[in-house]
Amino acid sequence: MLEKLTELLDVMDYSFVKELKDRNREMILLLLEKIEATGDRRFIPLLHAWAFIEYKKVRKAINRVINSLKSKHHNRSVN
């Protein structure tokens, strides 16, 4: 799934995130961890689109990843 989402970054078509809703929460949280581990800020718009349609608990995890990606980028530019 991470590969699929990464492919969507270039075309900026985030409709696939609708398919992630109602999936196994553990799998979704693992996917979010993998996205965070990439450190790739290009995921931020996709994550915003995803958070818009998600339930509260998953939305909270998505927002945490967004903030993490933003801070990782900030920390790199400072160093």
Phi and psi restraints in degrees (value plus and minus 20) as a CYANA .aco file:
   2 LEU   PHI     -80.5   -40.5
   2 LEU   PSI     -60.4   -20.4
   3 GLU   PHI     -81.5   -41.5
   3 GLU   PSI     -63.6   -23.6
   4 LYS   PHI     -80.5   -40.5
   4 LYS   PSI     -66.7   -26.7
   5 LEU   PHI     -84.8   -44.8
   5 LEU   PSI     -58.1   -18.1
   6 THR   PHI     -83.4   -43.4
   6 THR   PSI     -59.4   -19.4
   7 GLU   PHI     -81.8   -41.8
   7 GLU   PSI     -55.3   -15.3
   8 LEU   PHI     -90.6   -50.6
   8 LEU   PSI     -40.2    -0.2
   9 LEU   PHI     -82.2   -42.2
   9 LEU   PSI     -57.9   -17.9
  10 ASP   PHI     -93.5   -53.5
  10 ASP   PSI     -54.0   -14.0
  11 VAL   PHI    -113.8   -73.8
  11 VAL   PSI     -29.4    10.6
  12 MET   PHI      34.2    74.2
  12 MET   PSI      16.8    56.8
  13 ASP   PHI    -126.3   -86.3
  13 ASP   PSI      85.0   125.0
  14 TYR   PHI    -121.5   -81.5
  14 TYR   PSI      -3.8    36.2
  15 SER   PHI     -82.8   -42.8
  15 SER   PSI     -44.0    -4.0
  16 PHE   PHI     -80.0   -40.0
  16 PHE   PSI     -46.5    -6.5
  17 VAL   PHI     -81.6   -41.6
  17 VAL   PSI     -43.6    -3.6
  18 LYS   PHI     -81.7   -41.7
  18 LYS   PSI     -51.4   -11.4
  19 GLU   PHI     -92.7   -52.7
  19 GLU   PSI     -36.5     3.5
  20 LEU   PHI    -102.8   -62.8
  20 LEU   PSI     -40.8    -0.8
  21 LYS   PHI     -85.8   -45.8
  21 LYS   PSI     121.0   161.0
  22 ASP   PHI      50.2    90.2
  22 ASP   PSI      -6.9    33.1
  23 ARG   PHI    -102.0   -62.0
  23 ARG   PSI     150.6   190.6
  24 ASN   PHI     -75.7   -35.7
  24 ASN   PSI     103.0   143.0
  25 ARG   PHI     -81.5   -41.5
  25 ARG   PSI     -59.2   -19.2
  26 GLU   PHI     -81.0   -41.0
  26 GLU   PSI     -61.7   -21.7
  27 MET   PHI     -85.6   -45.6
  27 MET   PSI     -60.7   -20.7
  28 ILE   PHI     -84.4   -44.4
  28 ILE   PSI     -63.3   -23.3
  29 LEU   PHI     -84.7   -44.7
  29 LEU   PSI     -57.3   -17.3
  30 LEU   PHI     -85.5   -45.5
  30 LEU   PSI     -61.8   -21.8
  31 LEU   PHI     -80.8   -40.8
  31 LEU   PSI     -62.0   -22.0
  32 LEU   PHI     -83.2   -43.2
  32 LEU   PSI     -58.8   -18.8
  33 GLU   PHI     -82.1   -42.1
  33 GLU   PSI     -60.5   -20.5
  34 LYS   PHI     -86.5   -46.5
  34 LYS   PSI     -59.7   -19.7
  35 ILE   PHI     -82.0   -42.0
  35 ILE   PSI     -65.3   -25.3
  36 GLU   PHI     -80.2   -40.2
  36 GLU   PSI     -61.6   -21.6
  37 ALA   PHI     -85.3   -45.3
  37 ALA   PSI     -44.3    -4.3
  38 THR   PHI     -87.3   -47.3
  38 THR   PSI     -49.7    -9.7
  39 GLY   PHI      49.3    89.3
  39 GLY   PSI      -8.8    31.2
  40 ASP   PHI    -106.7   -66.7
  40 ASP   PSI      89.8   129.8
  41 ARG   PHI     -86.1   -46.1
  41 ARG   PSI     -36.7     3.3
  42 ARG   PHI     -82.0   -42.0
  42 ARG   PSI     -37.9     2.1
  43 PHE   PHI     -93.9   -53.9
  43 PHE   PSI     -37.6     2.4
  44 ILE   PHI     -77.9   -37.9
  44 ILE   PSI     -69.2   -29.2
  45 PRO   PHI     -81.1   -41.1
  45 PRO   PSI     -58.6   -18.6
  46 LEU   PHI     -83.3   -43.3
  46 LEU   PSI     -62.7   -22.7
  47 LEU   PHI     -84.3   -44.3
  47 LEU   PSI     -58.1   -18.1
  48 HIS   PHI     -81.8   -41.8
  48 HIS   PSI     -64.0   -24.0
  49 ALA   PHI     -82.7   -42.7
  49 ALA   PSI     -59.5   -19.5
  50 TRP   PHI     -87.7   -47.7
  50 TRP   PSI     -65.5   -25.5
  51 ALA   PHI     -80.9   -40.9
  51 ALA   PSI     -52.4   -12.4
  52 PHE   PHI     -80.2   -40.2
  52 PHE   PSI     -51.2   -11.2
  53 ILE   PHI    -125.6   -85.6
  53 ILE   PSI     -25.1    14.9
  54 GLU   PHI    -108.1   -68.1
  54 GLU   PSI     144.4   184.4
  55 TYR   PHI     -94.6   -54.6
  55 TYR   PSI     144.3   184.3
  56 LYS   PHI     -74.8   -34.8
  56 LYS   PSI     -68.3   -28.3
  57 LYS   PHI     -85.4   -45.4
  57 LYS   PSI     -62.8   -22.8
  58 VAL   PHI     -91.3   -51.3
  58 VAL   PSI     -58.4   -18.4
  59 ARG   PHI     -78.1   -38.1
  59 ARG   PSI     -59.3   -19.3
  60 LYS   PHI     -83.0   -43.0
  60 LYS   PSI     -62.1   -22.1
  61 ALA   PHI     -86.5   -46.5
  61 ALA   PSI     -59.3   -19.3
  62 ILE   PHI     -82.6   -42.6
  62 ILE   PSI     -65.1   -25.1
  63 ASN   PHI     -83.4   -43.4
  63 ASN   PSI     -54.3   -14.3
  64 ARG   PHI     -84.3   -44.3
  64 ARG   PSI     -61.2   -21.2
  65 VAL   PHI     -87.0   -47.0
  65 VAL   PSI     -61.1   -21.1
  66 ILE   PHI     -77.5   -37.5
  66 ILE   PSI     -69.1   -29.1
  67 ASN   PHI     -82.6   -42.6
  67 ASN   PSI     -57.9   -17.9
  68 SER   PHI     -84.7   -44.7
  68 SER   PSI     -65.0   -25.0
  69 LEU   PHI     -83.2   -43.2
  69 LEU   PSI     -59.1   -19.1
  70 LYS   PHI     -85.0   -45.0
  70 LYS   PSI     -63.0   -23.0
  71 SER   PHI     -92.6   -52.6
  71 SER   PSI     -54.0   -14.0
  72 LYS   PHI     -82.5   -42.5
  72 LYS   PSI     -61.5   -21.5
  73 HIS   PHI     -85.5   -45.5
  73 HIS   PSI     -62.9   -22.9
  74 HIS   PHI     -81.9   -41.9
  74 HIS   PSI     -64.6   -24.6
  75 ASN   PHI     -83.4   -43.4
  75 ASN   PSI     -55.5   -15.5
  76 ARG   PHI     -87.4   -47.4
  76 ARG   PSI     -60.9   -20.9
  77 SER   PHI     -93.0   -53.0
  77 SER   PSI     -42.6    -2.6
  78 VAL   PHI     -97.4   -57.4
  78 VAL   PSI     -57.8   -17.8
